[in-house]
Amino acid sequence: ESLFTDGALVVLPDRPAPADDEDGAIFEDVERRVVEVTFITSMADQKCHCPRVTVKAGKHQKLRLVETYLSSDRQDVTLTNALCRLHLGEGADVQHDLLQQKADKARFLHSSTASVAEQASYELRVVQTGASVARVSAAIGLSGESSSSKVVGLSLADDKQQLDLHSVIHHSTPNCKSEQLQKNVVGGLAECIFKGSIVVDKEAQQTDSSQLCRTLLLSKKAKVKAMPSLQIRADDVACNHGAAVTELDEGEIFYMRSRGLGPNEAKQLLLLAFPQDTLGDLKKVAPLAYQRIESKLVQLSSTPSPS
């Protein structure tokens, strides 16, 4: 805490539950509030930057949090050590975008925890394109019955980058649902790491959980470490996990070349299409961040494989 520098506090008070009419129709008048928090460092900082974000979403509130980390210049080598804490009240609905797009030589650490109450919903999207070394740790506790969580991640690594995502989704009450999808695109000498754990307590019966990691390797020296895991103590659950590692499909590239596209254009088109299911409405919510993602994919498509 002695290094704590910048921060943001977001508090949304409790709201009454949606009202029902005599026919059982639900009147939903809660608008989703959008809060954007951006932290920018530069070469001039030359220190450890330790921002903190705390969010308390009251009962039946709706929030979209866009948390962005940027560098103001390419020479930025700052170490960012960030912390985000979220507390979701009963019936709250929070969508959280964590966008790490630092300079190539910067270093980045981020720890995020979310406590999800009864019938609340938390969605986390983690996008990493920058920094030489980066690690995001996310811990989500589904502590209320019928709560849910969705975690979507995208890591784009090139040159000698190392991008890491560690996550834990903890089911401690019955009838909860979680879903996780992680995608990686790795080129050059880069490495992506994914370690995701789904923990289901004995009391968390009728849990529904899925986890999948998919990776595209663009060079023979690119690496990925995918470690999905399930820790299940309940016996009435539906849980699955998996991981897939592949290269670009030469048959698809050949097909597009037969339709008049050049080899680089075909490769670029495939790379741009690969992560679209992880990006959702990001193009509308954060258009500049989406442009930086597209630029990184174009860069990956044109980078020659190291010998």
C-alpha positions in Angstrom: 0.0 0.0 0.0 3.0 2.3 0.5 3.5 2.3 -3.3 -0.2 3.0 -4.0 -0.4 6.0 -6.5 -3.6 6.3 -8.5 -7.0 4.9 -8.2 -10.7 5.0 -8.9 -13.7 4.2 -6.7 -17.0 3.3 -8.2 -20.1 2.9 -5.9 -23.6 2.3 -7.2 -26.2 2.2 -4.5 -28.8 -0.6 -4.1 -31.9 -0.5 -6.3 -35.3 -2.1 -5.9 -35.9 -5.4 -7.6 -37.6 -5.2 -11.1 -41.4 -5.0 -10.7 -43.9 -7.6 -12.0 -47.3 -6.7 -13.3 -50.4 -8.9 -12.9 -49.6 -10.9 -16.0 -46.1 -11.7 -14.8 -44.2 -9.3 -17.2 -41.1 -7.8 -15.8 -40.5 -4.1 -16.1 -36.8 -3.4 -16.4 -35.9 0.3 -16.1 -32.3 0.0 -14.9 -29.9 1.5 -17.5 -26.4 0.1 -17.8 -23.9 2.8 -16.7 -20.6 2.9 -18.5 -17.4 3.9 -16.6 -14.1 4.2 -18.3 -10.9 4.2 -16.3 -7.5 4.7 -18.1 -4.1 4.6 -16.6 -1.2 5.9 -18.8 2.5 5.7 -18.0 5.6 7.1 -19.9 9.3 6.8 -20.1 9.6 9.7 -17.7 8.0 7.8 -14.9 10.9 5.2 -14.5 9.2 3.7 -11.4 6.6 1.2 -10.2 3.1 2.4 -11.0 0.5 0.9 -8.5 -3.1 1.9 -9.4 -6.1 0.5 -7.6 -9.7 0.2 -8.8 -12.6 -0.6 -6.4 -16.1 -1.2 -7.6 -19.2 -1.8 -5.5 -22.3 -2.5 -7.5 -25.4 -2.5 -5.4 -28.4 -4.7 -5.7 -29.9 -4.9 -9.2 -27.4 -2.4 -10.6 -26.0 -2.6 -14.2 -22.5 -1.5 -14.9 -20.0 -1.6 -17.8 -16.4 -1.0 -16.6 -13.7 -0.4 -19.2 -10.3 -0.5 -17.5 -7.4 0.4 -19.8 -3.6 0.5 -19.4 -1.6 2.4 -22.0 1.9 3.9 -22.6 2.3 7.4 -23.9 5.5 6.6 -25.7 7.2 3.5 -27.1 10.2 3.9 -24.7 8.1 3.3 -21.6 9.7 0.6 -19.4 7.5 1.2 -16.3 6.4 -1.7 -14.1 2.6 -1.5 -13.5 1.3 -3.4 -10.5 -2.4 -2.9 -10.6 -5.2 -4.1 -8.3 -9.0 -4.3 -9.0 -11.6 -5.4 -6.5 -15.3 -5.8 -7.4 -18.3 -6.5 -5.1 -21.6 -7.4 -6.8 -24.8 -7.2 -4.8 -27.8 -9.4 -5.3 -29.1 -9.3 -8.9 -26.3 -7.0 -10.1 -25.0 -7.3 -13.6 -21.4 -6.1 -14.3 -19.4 -6.3 -17.5 -15.7 -5.7 -17.1 -13.2 -5.1 -19.9 -9.5 -5.2 -18.9 -7.4 -3.9 -21.8 -3.6 -4.1 -21.5 -2.0 -2.3 -24.4 1.3 -1.1 -23.0 4.5 -0.3 -24.9 6.6 -3.3 -25.9 9.3 -2.8 -23.2 6.9 -2.1 -20.3 6.1 -4.7 -17.6 2.6 -5.4 -16.3 1.0 -7.1 -13.3 -2.7 -7.1 -12.6 -4.7 -8.8 -9.9 -8.5 -8.8 -10.0 -11.0 -10.3 -7.6 -14.8 -10.4 -7.9 -17.4 -11.4 -5.3 -20.7 -12.3 -6.9 -23.9 -12.5 -4.8 -27.1 -14.3 -5.4 -28.5 -14.1 -8.9 -25.8 -11.6 -9.9 -23.8 -11.9 -13.2 -20.2 -10.9 -13.8 -18.5 -10.9 -17.2 -14.8 -10.3 -17.6 -13.0 -9.7 -20.9 -9.1 -9.7 -20.7 -7.3 -8.4 -23.8 -3.5 -8.3 -23.8 -1.4 -7.0 -26.7 1.4 -5.1 -25.2 4.3 -5.2 -22.6 7.4 -7.4 -22.7 6.2 -9.4 -19.7 2.6 -9.4 -18.4 0.6 -11.4 -16.0 -3.1 -11.0 -15.2 -4.5 -13.0 -12.2 -8.3 -13.1 -11.9 -10.2 -14.7 -9.0 -14.0 -14.9 -9.1 -16.1 -16.2 -6.3 -19.7 -17.3 -7.0 -20.8 -16.9 -3.4 -24.5 -16.5 -4.1 -27.0 -19.1 -5.3 -27.9 -18.9 -9.0 -25.0 -16.5 -9.7 -23.0 -16.6 -13.0 -19.7 -15.7 -14.5 -18.2 -15.5 -18.0 -14.5 -15.0 -18.6 -13.2 -14.3 -22.1 -9.5 -13.7 -22.9 -7.4 -12.8 -25.9 -3.6 -12.6 -25.9 -1.6 -11.5 -28.9 2.1 -12.0 -28.5 5.0 -11.4 -30.9 8.8 -11.1 -30.8 9.9 -12.1 -27.3 6.8 -11.2 -25.4 5.5 -13.4 -22.5 1.8 -12.9 -21.8 0.2 -14.8 -18.9 -3.4 -15.3 -17.6 -4.1 -17.1 -14.4 -7.7 -17.5 -13.3 -9.8 -19.2 -10.6 -13.5 -19.5 -10.7 -14.8 -20.7 -7.4 -18.3 -22.3 -7.1 -19.3 -22.4 -3.5 -23.2 -22.4 -3.7 -25.7 -24.4 -5.8 -27.1 -23.7 -9.2 -24.3 -21.5 -10.5 -22.9 -21.3 -14.0 -19.5 -20.3 -15.4 -18.0 -20.2 -18.8 -14.5 -19.4 -19.9 -12.9 -19.0 -23.4 -9.3 -18.1 -23.9 -7.7 -17.5 -27.3 -4.0 -16.9 -28.0 -2.1 -15.9 -31.2 1.6 -16.4 -30.8 4.4 -15.5 -33.2 8.1 -15.0 -33.3 9.8 -16.2 -30.1 6.9 -15.2 -27.9 5.1 -17.3 -25.3 1.6 -17.3 -23.9 0.6 -19.0 -20.7 -2.9 -19.9 -19.6 -3.7 -21.5 -16.2 -7.3 -21.7 -15.5 -8.9 -23.5 -12.5 -12.6 -24.2 -11.9 -13.2 -25.1 -8.2 -16.6 -26.7 -7.3 -17.2 -27.2 -3.6 -19.3 -30.1 -2.2 -22.2 -27.8 -1.5 -22.2 -26.4 -5.1 -24.6 -29.0 -6.6 -26.0 -28.5 -10.1 -23.1 -26.5 -11.2 -22.7 -25.9 -14.9 -19.2 -24.9 -16.0 -17.1 -25.0 -19.2 -13.6 -24.0 -20.0 -11.7 -23.9 -23.3 -8.3 -22.6 -24.5 -7.5 -22.3 -28.2 -4.1 -21.2 -29.6 -2.7 -20.3 -33.0 1.1 -20.7 -33.3 2.6 -18.7 -36.2 6.2 -19.8 -35.9 8.1 -23.0 -35.0 9.7 -21.2 -32.0 6.5 -19.7 -30.6 5.3 -21.4 -27.4 2.1 -21.8 -25.4 1.5 -23.4 -22.0 -2.2 -24.2 -21.6 -3.2 -25.6 -18.2 -7.0 -25.8 -17.8 -8.1 -27.7 -14.7 -11.2 -28.8 -12.8 -11.4 -29.4 -9.0 -14.8 -31.0 -8.3 -16.0 -32.1 -5.0 -19.7 -32.2 -5.8 -21.4 -35.1 -7.6 -24.3 -33.4 -9.4 -22.5 -31.2 -11.9 -22.0 -30.6 -15.6 -18.3 -29.5 -16.1 -15.9 -29.8 -19.0 -12.6 -28.3 -20.1 -10.2 -28.6 -23.0 -7.3 -27.0 -24.9 -6.3 -27.0 -28.6 -3.1 -25.8 -30.3 -2.9 -25.5 -34.0 -1.3 -23.6 -36.9 -3.0 -21.7 -39.7 -4.9 -24.0 -42.0 -3.0 -24.3 -45.3 -6.1 -25.5 -47.0 -8.0 -22.4 -46.0 -5.1 -20.2 -47.2 -5.0 -22.1 -50.5 -8.8 -21.7 -51.0 -8.6 -17.9 -50.5 -5.6 -17.7 -52.8 -7.6 -19.5 -55.5 -10.2 -16.7 -55.1 -7.6 -14.1 -55.9 -6.2 -13.1 -52.6 -2.4 -13.0 -52.0 -0.8 -15.2 -49.4 -0.3 -12.2 -46.9 -3.9 -11.1 -47.4 -5.2 -14.6 -46.8 -3.2 -15.0 -43.6 -4.2 -11.6 -42.4 -7.9 -12.3 -43.0 -7.7 -15.6 -41.1 -6.0 -13.9 -38.2 -8.5 -11.1 -38.0 -11.3 -13.6 -38.0 -9.9 -15.9 -35.3 -10.5 -13.8 -32.1 -13.8 -12.2 -33.1 -15.9 -14.3 -30.7 -13.8 -12.9 -27.8 -14.2 -9.3 -28.8 -18.0 -8.9 -28.7 -19.1 -5.3 -28.9 -15.6 -3.9 -28.0 -15.4 -2.2 -31.4 -18.4 0.0 -30.4 -17.5 0.4 -26.7 -13.7 1.0 -27.2 -13.0 1.7 -30.9 -9.4 2.9 -30.3 -8.6 -0.3 -28.4 -10.2 -2.3 -31.1 -8.0 -0.6 -33.7 -4.9 -1.4 -31.7 -6.0 -5.1 -31.6 -6.4 -5.1 -35.4 -3.0 -3.4 -35.9 -1.3 -6.1 -33.7 -3.0 -8.9 -35.7 -1.8 -7.3 -39.0 1.7 -7.0 -37.5 1.6 -10.7 -36.6 0.4 -11.7 -40.1 3.4 -10.0 -41.7 6.1 -11.0 -39.2 8.5 -13.6 -40.7 9.2 -16.7 -38.7 12.6 -16.7 -36.8 15.2 -19.1 -38.2 
